[in-house]
Amino acid sequence: MHIKMILEKLQFENKNKIPMHMPGHKRNLSLSGEATYLSKLAADCDITEIDGFDDLHDADGILKDSMKRASYLWSCEETHYLVNGSTVGILSGIYGATKPGDTILVARNCHKSVYHAIEVFGLNPIYFLPEIDELTGSCAEVSYETVEKLLFRYPEIKLVLITSPTYEGIVTDIEKIVSVAHQKNIPVMIDEAHGSHLGFGYQFPNNAIQMGADIVVHSLHKTLPSLTQTAAIHRNSNRISKERLQNAISIFETSSPSYLLLASIDGCVELMIREKEKLFLNWRNRLNSFKKRIEKMQNLVLLENEIKKNRQVLYDDSKIVISCKNTNLTGIELMELLRKKYHIELEMASIDYVVAMTGMGDTDVSMEKFAEALLEIDESCEKRNFEQKSFAQFTIPRKFMNIRDIALCNSGFVTLEKLCSENVSAEYIWAYPPGIPLIVPGEHFDDVLISNMIHYQKSGISLKSSTGRFPNEICVVELLKNDRI
Ligand SMILES: Cc1ncc(COP(=O)(O)O)c(C=O)c1O
């Protein structure tokens, strides 16, 4: 029997596929025509901190210089390179900005790493829902009024944490949020994992650093030309202690950072400094031509225009969100059709829409093939005019106990069919992507949430759970008879 090796699978199966997903380099080794750092990153550069090279945890040489250049590029106090993704940036940022037991204000559409930070550091979260985008059913921007009201109601809040842009490209205008938080000297942290390309013009919105956030996390690999796992955390004010942040990073980040990944970040930063005008202009022109090409679609809908028609919002149009709500296709079916017939791989499918990610690594040819495929599918699919595919409703489940107290409880398993509103979850359940938990340990299931999970499951959206037993079994707290429900 021939055992397929991972490298073989990577080299052959990916060869003729068009990547409309992260990472932003799109496996394009030349980007602007010439071979870049991306073509040189191989085992002959694979070291960690040996003599003569700098120590990421105590940078004083080539890494310090490179991170300084990055802080100029993003115009912030300081930038730290990360080789464990935004995940480690989020853990470090929250740890660096809080003390155990602190209360933090958290938009509920946060990535699971935020909940892990809350769990591990014993924080007291006050969750709130951002605005809900009616077209996708997903969480959208955070309203300033919501934050202002909650900061007034809970004066003990020590940190405000918001995700922007969302997976669907909606950007929160945080300027007023920052100003109301700063009046109380409360720092604002933005998970801008999907927005490291923002703030450089070319019709992309400003980034969170420009809008005054105190701490910002970027997954460079998602939207810029840098290898997977590369990220950065930017400290943008003295409301966050330099020393506490440095200490936090050294706790959570590997002690053997890969120089392949560091060279990739360095190369990406240099490319941005030297060639960003040309690269952004090419990206913008490709995006505009693509959008013009698909204007003819009759059944599939580019959601950007609809979202902007609905209300005033900042939008990152590097994300191409296509709704198939008025057709006989579900999001999963559309994604599969693009994969199987057109060899185009998307970033994500939801119940009635799909998300494609563009980047500097796209080419005119790949964008044209994507447009052609959408036009062909648009012509061949059937128009339907009913609402049955509508999305699941977002709710914040009722809290029964703190996430970290779950470790002190007995737990058992129930099936999805037997799950009821008396059950308290002992695990996280989330859809990946985007990795936003539907429920976190210590929260009650409720009827809306249970029917949402069944709806997702039936629609082919795969839900995952911490124990890995979903959908067969769900880990719940074993409550004693006199426990409060
Ligand atoms: C909003 C958001 N934040 C953080 C992360 C984690 O980023 P990384 O994969 O770089 O660790 C993700 C990953 O998908 C994300 O979508």
The ligand as an SDF file (V2000), in Angstrom:
LIG
                    3D

 16 16  0  0  0  0  0  0  0  0999 V2000
  -10.8350   36.9090   14.6490 C   0  0  0  0  0  0  0  0  0  0  0  0
   -9.7210   35.9390   14.8740 C   0  0  0  0  0  0  0  0  0  0  0  0
   -8.8550   36.1740   15.8700 N   0  0  0  0  0  0  0  0  0  0  0  0
   -7.8120   35.3530   16.1140 C   0  0  0  0  0  0  0  0  0  0  0  0
   -7.6050   34.2300   15.3560 C   0  0  0  0  0  0  0  0  0  0  0  0
   -6.4220   33.3580   15.6400 C   0  0  0  0  0  0  0  0  0  0  0  0
   -5.4570   33.6220   14.6990 O   0  0  0  0  0  0  0  0  0  0  0  0
   -4.2080   32.6700   14.3980 P   0  0  0  0  0  0  0  0  0  0  0  0
   -4.7390   31.5520   13.5590 O   0  0  0  0  0  0  0  0  0  0  0  0
   -3.2520   33.5570   13.6700 O   0  0  0  0  0  0  0  0  0  0  0  0
   -3.6740   32.1860   15.6990 O   0  0  0  0  0  0  0  0  0  0  0  0
   -8.4860   33.9330   14.3040 C   0  0  0  0  0  0  0  0  0  0  0  0
   -8.2790   32.7360   13.4900 C   0  0  0  0  0  0  0  0  0  0  0  0
   -8.9930   32.3820   12.6110 O   0  0  0  0  0  0  0  0  0  0  0  0
   -9.5690   34.8130   14.0490 C   0  0  0  0  0  0  0  0  0  0  0  0
  -10.4360   34.5900   13.0570 O   0  0  0  0  0  0  0  0  0  0  0  0
  1  2  1  0
  2  3  1  0
  2 15  2  0
  3  4  2  0
  4  5  1  0
  5  6  1  0
  5 12  2  0
  6  7  1  0
  7  8  1  0
  8  9  2  0
  8 10  1  0
  8 11  1  0
 12 13  1  0
 12 15  1  0
 13 14  2  0
 15 16  1  0
M  END
$$$$
